[in-house]
Amino acid sequence: MMAVFKKAILPFGFQANGVSAGIKKKAKLDLAVFYSQVPAKASCKFTANKIPAAPLVISKKYLKDNKNFRAIIANSGNANCFTGAVGLKDAVAMASFLAKALRVKQKSVLVASTGIIGRILPIDKIQQAVPVLVKGLSKQGIDKAKKAIITTDTFSKEITVKFNLGPKTVSICGIAKGAGMIAPNMATLLCFIFTDANITQSALDKALEIAVDNSFNRITVDGCMSTNDSVMTLANGEACNKLIDSGNNFIAFVKALELACLELAKMVVKDAEGATKFIQVKVSGAKNFKEAKTVALSIANSNLFKTAMFASSTNVLGRIVAAVGASGVDVKEKDLKISHGSLKKKEILLSVSLNRGQSQAVIYTSDLSYEYVKINAEYN
């Protein structure tokens, strides 16, 4: 039995909070903490961008050096990227400030940032805010924390999935931020996932890889990959279920995690900057999954296709044909079949058949509107 809630409900043993530290120009929530009251396993996926932000560099190091994790600290309004040695020092400082306040090891704290690239983080403001942040920790604090991580988002992305493993109920809670700079190749956003599942490290790593591949790696808004993309998962075992490994109850856990990630991924696309339409691009009849995904992404990332969808233009057929041909896949004109629902609707299914094999792939994307240009032209 699986129950899904379109809100963030922290599992057993987790607390959170969010405050305004003054990182953003306006007095908005911009600093969040997520805390496990007992040691937890961590599994993460990071951007493939070759210029990763400082928090990613530090978090990767801590993941190599440590097995037990207690918290995540995340800020919005400043990406702490392209900031050199100062940025690395500031990312370490964020972990250090929180570790001291929580009385845990520094390397048990993961760090994440999002916002403007190339600006030095106002680390003094973060240091001053951390004690207040920790003092206000509670299970209900997730409501502030989910708001403290957003930038151009118009709503918070949140989901909770509960399911039974024998006599025990296991929870998975996820929150995410993302509306622009969304392109597959890991995660495309910030996403924090918390579960009270009792699970081995190898099973958690494998489950997250599967879930990310089938969710965050299947969405695109503008084809632009961020420097800060991170999916961070903490599992603290407080559900006291029978240990999940690669065989025991693994499929049930993966299904729940996949569901949570896919729902969050879809929310990101539906909240895409300036978007008016949610588009599902389904490519079938490919020789293999890679080929199907390549064609689907070629369509979904085509600016001409996306603007035609925004205008509900009859010329959208030509844009699709051109994108399929530009994908590099050897599709024959006589074999290509294209169909779609009404372009006037808010949610549209586009089906493309290549008639080359039995494989298929689905990519979720949005249209491209005037508002997207306005938002990014004014982003400062």
C-alpha positions in Angstrom: 0.0 0.0 0.0 1.4 3.4 -1.1 0.1 6.8 0.0 1.2 10.0 -1.8 0.9 13.5 -0.2 1.5 16.7 -2.2 3.2 18.2 0.8 6.4 17.8 2.7 6.0 15.7 5.8 9.4 14.9 7.4 10.0 11.3 8.3 10.8 10.1 11.9 14.0 11.7 13.3 14.3 14.6 10.9 13.9 18.4 11.6 14.3 21.5 9.5 14.2 25.3 9.5 14.6 28.3 7.3 15.5 31.9 8.1 16.3 35.2 6.3 20.0 35.7 6.6 20.2 38.7 4.4 21.8 36.9 1.4 19.0 38.0 -0.9 18.5 41.7 -1.5 14.9 41.6 -0.2 14.2 40.2 3.3 13.2 36.7 2.1 14.0 33.3 3.5 17.3 32.3 2.1 19.1 29.9 4.5 17.8 26.4 5.3 19.0 23.5 7.4 17.9 19.9 7.4 18.9 17.8 10.4 18.8 14.1 11.3 18.7 13.5 15.0 20.6 10.3 14.5 23.4 9.4 12.1 22.2 8.8 8.6 23.5 7.4 5.4 23.9 9.9 2.5 23.7 9.4 -1.2 24.1 12.2 -3.7 24.1 13.0 -7.4 25.8 16.2 -8.7 25.9 18.2 -12.0 28.2 17.1 -14.8 29.1 20.7 -15.4 33.0 21.0 -15.5 32.9 24.2 -13.4 31.1 23.0 -10.3 30.2 25.3 -7.5 32.3 25.3 -4.3 29.6 23.5 -2.1 29.6 20.6 -4.5 33.4 20.3 -4.3 33.3 20.2 -0.5 30.3 17.9 -0.3 31.9 15.4 -2.6 35.0 15.4 -0.4 32.9 14.9 2.8 31.1 12.0 1.1 34.5 10.3 0.5 35.8 11.0 4.0 32.7 10.2 6.1 30.0 7.4 6.3 27.6 9.0 8.8 25.8 12.3 8.1 23.7 14.5 10.3 22.7 17.6 8.3 22.5 19.7 5.1 22.8 23.5 5.0 21.6 25.3 1.9 21.3 28.9 0.8 19.6 30.7 -2.0 20.5 34.0 -3.6 24.2 33.2 -4.1 25.6 30.2 -6.0 29.1 30.4 -4.4 30.4 29.4 -7.9 33.4 30.8 -9.8 34.6 32.2 -6.5 38.0 30.4 -6.3 39.7 29.6 -3.0 37.5 32.1 -1.1 34.4 30.1 -2.3 35.8 26.8 -1.1 36.7 28.4 2.3 33.2 29.8 2.6 31.6 26.4 1.8 33.7 24.8 4.5 32.8 27.6 6.9 29.1 27.0 6.3 29.5 23.3 7.3 31.7 24.3 10.3 29.2 26.9 11.6 26.4 24.4 11.5 28.4 21.5 12.9 29.5 23.6 15.9 25.9 24.7 16.6 24.6 21.1 16.3 27.6 19.6 18.1 28.3 17.2 15.3 31.3 16.5 13.1 32.0 19.1 10.4 32.3 16.4 7.7 28.8 15.1 8.6 27.3 18.3 7.1 26.6 18.6 3.4 26.5 22.0 1.7 24.4 23.3 -1.1 23.9 26.8 -2.7 21.9 28.3 -5.5 21.6 31.8 -7.0 23.9 34.3 -8.8 27.2 32.9 -10.1 30.5 34.8 -9.6 29.7 36.7 -6.3 31.4 36.1 -3.0 29.1 34.7 -0.4 28.2 37.0 2.6 29.6 34.4 5.0 29.4 36.7 8.0 25.7 36.9 7.6 25.4 33.2 7.4 27.5 32.8 10.6 25.2 35.1 12.4 22.1 33.4 11.2 23.1 29.8 12.0 22.4 29.8 15.8 18.9 31.2 15.1 18.4 28.6 12.4 19.4 25.7 14.7 17.3 27.1 17.6 14.2 26.9 15.5 14.6 23.3 14.3 11.4 21.3 14.3 9.5 18.8 12.2 7.2 21.6 11.1 10.3 23.7 10.1 10.2 22.1 6.7 7.6 24.7 5.7 10.2 27.5 6.1 13.1 25.4 4.8 11.3 24.6 1.5 10.8 28.4 0.8 14.4 29.3 1.8 15.9 27.3 -1.1 13.9 28.8 -4.0 15.0 31.5 -6.5 12.8 32.1 -9.6 10.3 29.4 -8.5 6.7 30.5 -8.2 5.8 27.6 -5.8 7.5 25.1 -3.6 8.0 21.6 -5.0 7.2 19.0 -2.3 6.1 15.4 -2.0 5.8 12.7 0.6 5.4 9.0 -0.1 4.5 6.5 2.6 4.5 2.7 2.1 4.5 -0.5 4.1 7.4 -2.9 4.5 6.0 -5.7 6.6 4.6 -4.2 9.8 6.5 -1.0 9.4 5.6 2.2 7.5 8.5 3.9 5.6 8.4 7.5 4.6 10.1 9.4 1.8 9.9 13.2 1.8 11.3 15.3 -1.0 11.6 19.0 -1.7 13.1 20.7 -4.7 13.8 24.0 -6.3 14.2 24.7 -10.0 12.6 26.7 -12.8 15.4 27.7 -15.1 18.8 26.3 -16.1 17.1 22.9 -16.4 18.8 20.3 -18.6 19.4 16.6 -18.0 22.8 15.1 -17.1 22.3 14.3 -13.4 19.8 16.4 -11.6 19.2 19.9 -13.0 18.2 21.6 -9.7 18.5 21.3 -6.0 16.6 18.5 -4.4 16.7 17.2 -0.9 15.2 13.8 0.0 14.7 12.4 3.5 13.7 8.9 4.4 13.5 6.9 7.6 14.1 3.7 5.7 16.6 1.2 7.1 18.7 0.6 4.0 22.3 -0.4 3.1 24.6 2.2 1.6 24.9 0.2 -1.7 21.1 -0.2 -2.0 20.6 3.5 -1.3 23.1 4.5 -4.0 21.6 2.2 -6.5 18.1 3.3 -5.8 19.0 7.0 -6.1 20.7 6.4 -9.4 17.7 4.6 -10.9 15.3 7.2 -9.5 17.3 10.2 -10.9 17.8 8.5 -14.3 14.0 8.1 -14.6 13.0 11.5 -13.4 15.4 14.5 -13.2 17.4 13.1 -16.1 14.3 13.2 -18.3 13.4 16.9 -17.9 14.5 20.0 -19.8 13.4 23.6 -19.8 16.0 25.5 -21.6 18.8 23.0 -22.3 21.1 24.9 -19.9 23.1 22.9 -17.3 23.7 24.6 -13.9 26.9 24.6 -11.9 25.1 23.8 -8.7 22.8 20.9 -9.5 22.5 18.5 -6.6 20.2 15.7 -5.3 21.0 14.9 -1.7 19.4 12.0 0.1 19.6 11.1 3.8 18.4 7.8 5.2 18.4 7.5 9.0 16.8 4.1 9.6 14.3 5.3 12.1 11.4 3.4 10.6 13.1 0.3 12.0 12.0 -1.8 9.0 13.8 -5.0 8.0 17.1 -3.9 6.4 16.7 -3.1 2.7 19.5 -4.5 0.5 19.8 -5.2 -3.2 17.2 -8.0 -2.9 15.1 -7.6 0.3 12.3 -5.0 -0.3 14.6 -3.1 -2.8 12.0 -3.0 -5.6 9.4 -1.5 -3.2 11.8 1.2 -2.0 12.9 2.1 -5.6 9.2 2.4 -6.7 8.5 4.8 -3.9 11.7 6.8 -4.5 11.1 6.9 -8.3 7.5 8.2 -7.7 8.7 11.0 -5.4 11.5 12.1 -7.8 9.3 11.9 -10.9 6.6 14.0 -9.3 9.1 16.6 -8.2 10.7 16.6 -11.7 7.3 17.3 -13.3 6.7 20.1 -10.8 9.9 21.7 -11.9 8.8 21.6 -15.6 5.3 22.9 -14.8 6.9 25.8 -13.0 9.4 26.5 -15.7 10.3 30.1 -16.1 7.6 31.8 -18.2 6.0 28.5 -19.2 2.4 28.2 -20.3 2.4 24.5 -21.3 3.7 21.2 -19.9 4.8 18.9 -22.8 5.4 15.2 -22.7 7.6 14.1 -25.7 7.3 10.3 -26.2 9.6 8.8 -28.8 9.0 5.1 -29.7 10.1 2.7 -32.3 13.8 3.3 -31.7 16.6 0.7 -31.8 17.5 1.3 -28.2 16.7 3.6 -25.3 19.7 5.9 -26.0 18.5 6.5 -29.5 15.0 7.3 -28.3 16.2 9.7 -25.7 18.5 11.4 -28.1 15.6 12.2 -30.5 13.3 13.2 -27.6 15.9 15.6 -26.3 16.5 17.0 -29.7 12.9 17.9 -30.0 12.5 19.1 -26.4 15.5 21.4 -26.5 14.6 23.0 -29.9 13.9 26.6 -29.3 11.9 26.7 -32.6 9.7 23.8 -31.4 9.2 25.4 -28.0 8.2 28.8 -29.3 5.9 27.1 -31.9 4.2 25.3 -29.0 3.9 28.6 -27.1 2.1 30.1 -30.1 0.0 26.9 -30.8 1.4 27.3 -34.3 0.5 24.9 -37.1 4.2 25.1 -38.0 5.0 23.0 -35.0 5.0 19.9 -37.3 7.9 21.3 -39.3 9.8 22.1 -36.1 9.5 18.5 -34.9 10.6 17.1 -38.2 13.6 19.3 -38.3 14.6 18.4 -34.7 14.3 14.7 -35.4 16.5 15.0 -38.5 19.0 17.1 -36.5 19.3 14.5 -33.8 21.8 12.5 -35.7 19.7 9.3 -35.7 19.2 7.8 -39.1 15.5 8.2 -39.4 13.8 7.7 -42.8 11.1 10.1 -43.9 8.7 7.3 -44.8 9.0 5.8 -41.3 8.5 8.9 -39.2 5.0 9.2 -37.6 4.0 12.2 -35.5 0.9 12.9 -33.5 -0.2 15.3 -30.8 -3.2 16.5 -28.9 -4.7 20.0 -29.1 -2.0 22.7 -28.9 -4.4 24.9 -27.0 -4.3 22.7 -23.9 -2.0 23.3 -20.9 -0.7 19.7 -21.0 0.2 18.2 -24.3 1.4 14.7 -25.3 3.6 14.5 -28.4 4.1 11.1 -29.8 6.9 10.4 -32.3 7.4 7.0 -33.9 10.7 6.2 -35.7 9.7 2.7 -36.8 13.3 1.4 -36.3 12.8 -0.9 -33.3 11.0 -1.5 -30.0 12.6 1.0 -27.6 11.1 4.2 -26.3 11.9 7.2 -24.1 9.9 10.0 -22.5 11.2 13.5 -21.9 9.2 16.3 -20.1 9.6 19.9 -21.2 7.9 23.2 -21.5 7.2 25.9 -24.1 9.3 29.0 -24.4 7.5 32.3 -23.9 8.2 36.0 -23.9 8.2 35.8 -20.1 11.2 33.5 -20.1 13.3 36.1 -21.8 12.0 38.8 -19.4 12.8 36.8 -16.3 16.3 36.0 -17.4 17.0 39.4 -18.8 16.1 40.9 -15.4 17.8 38.2 -13.2 20.4 40.1 -11.3 
